Amino acid sequence: MTEELMFRPLEFKILNLLSSFYMRYYSTNNPNHQVGLKEAVIKGLAPDQGLYMPEHIPVMPASFFEDLPTMTFQEMAYEVIGALFGEDLNLSQVKALVDHTLVFDAPLVKVEEGVYSLELFHGPTLAFKDFGARFCSKLMSMLMEGEERKVRVLVATSGDTGSAVANGFYKVPGVEVIILYPKGKVSALQEMQFTTLGENIHCLEVDGVFDDCQRMVKEAFLDQELNEKMLLTSANSINIARWIPQCLYYFYAWCRLPEKDKKLAVSVPSGNFGNLGAGILAERMGLPIDVFVASTNVNKIVPDFLHGLNFKAKPSIATISNSMDVGNPSNFYRLLALYGNDEALLRKKVKGFFFDDEDTAKVMKKVQCETGYTLDPHGAVGYLGLRNFLRMNGDDYVGIFLETAHPGKFKSVVDKVLGIDLELPDRLKEFMKGKKKAAALPNDYGAFREFLSSAN
């Protein structure tokens, strides 16, 4: 990579962002509440329960998009991360962050004519959240360098977040990770990926659903007495350090797309909606994505909103695409913020579809039979959303759907639906050899608080 290429994003920012020296991050609940990068990352959630957002979003110059098809994943990321964080981090830190994060590929695979799968499962835990978790752990360690206090990372997971964060933060000095997950509602393989590590990774099996786990984590962040005793933070997608780097693979997908002469639709299988929000962030930075498709299972709160209803949280419903079983998606307010809280604009740019388990299983079999491509249940929902959109909008579009996890992570579902015995990658086989280390926790914040206090 040339020096000119490496310095260009910072030169661009100096020319265009002279009004502020450091990026500020505001709460989605109160734009007047603003903090710096360190507080936004270490606190994770604003005191008013809002999610932090960058006060301005840099638009990449035309020259960046002209050069993008010739760049490596890392070269592209130096520029994007430099534009987003260059006011707070020096060039060496930006490079260290990117080099630590992007140690695996994200292939764009043609499934059928005009339909591509962006495979995001080639990282350590075979899920898209490996990108954000690795970035988050590295940035957090940078920001906490020289601090004597220990950081406790609280994580609510419906499956993949737990495994990605646990492996991303495993044995990181000065950091304890506490993972809450719903008993019996994550796949056996997902569970083994985060409950077998031990060391600084502590797992709590909650007698409830994902929304209960998320609620208890949020209550802990708002517990003033608890926060005076210990430093609590999050590595869920509510944390900007987990959320923002996910925009990188959208840029990378576009640069390798053959049909750049057509409009582009990107379908994102969605649960807590951080991944979709990261795609919109990339689009706000200038990436030419014409429309997003929010594809969900029967937990359809956001598709209902996109079809004109009010946003209303509901109890989550268990499905075979369990990582998307979220009834109160936190990142919905980021979607709004990215479009200036303009609900009409959000509904114009994002189209919503939902599908039940029967739809999901049927398309898994269809795609396997017709193309030989094996979808996991979440990718199947993303594929369905994309196909529905393309069917309604003619031949003007080319489409990408996100394959967010390796099918082997949902082996029991995939085997049953496709009538096969799916061969697991060696990395997944190794996880299954471990011994589960998890404590039972009732669906009660008081019990969670007692656990945290006793561990202090």
Secondary structure, DSSP 8 states (H G I E B T S, - for coil): --HHHHHHHHHHHHHH-TT-SS--EEETTEEEEEE-HHHHHHH-B-TTS-BEEESS-----HHHHHHGGGS-HHHHHHHHHHHHHTTTS-HHHHHHHHHHH-SS---EEEEETTEEEEE---STTSBTHHHHHHHHHHHHHHHTTT--S-EEEEEE-SSHHHHHHHHHHTT-TTEEEEEEEETT-S-HHHHHHHHS--TTEEEEEESS-HHHHHHHHHHHHH-HHHHHHSEEEE-STTSHHHHGGGGHHHHHHHHT-S-TTSEEEEEEE-SSSHHHHHHHHHHHTT----EEEEEESS--HHHHHHTT-----------SSGGG--SS-TTHHHHHHHTTT-HHHHHHHEEEEE--HHHHHHHHHHHHHHH-----HHHHHHHHHHHHHHHHSTTSEEEEEEE-B-GGGGHHHHHHHHTS-----HHHHHHTTS----EEE-S-HHHHHHHHHHH-
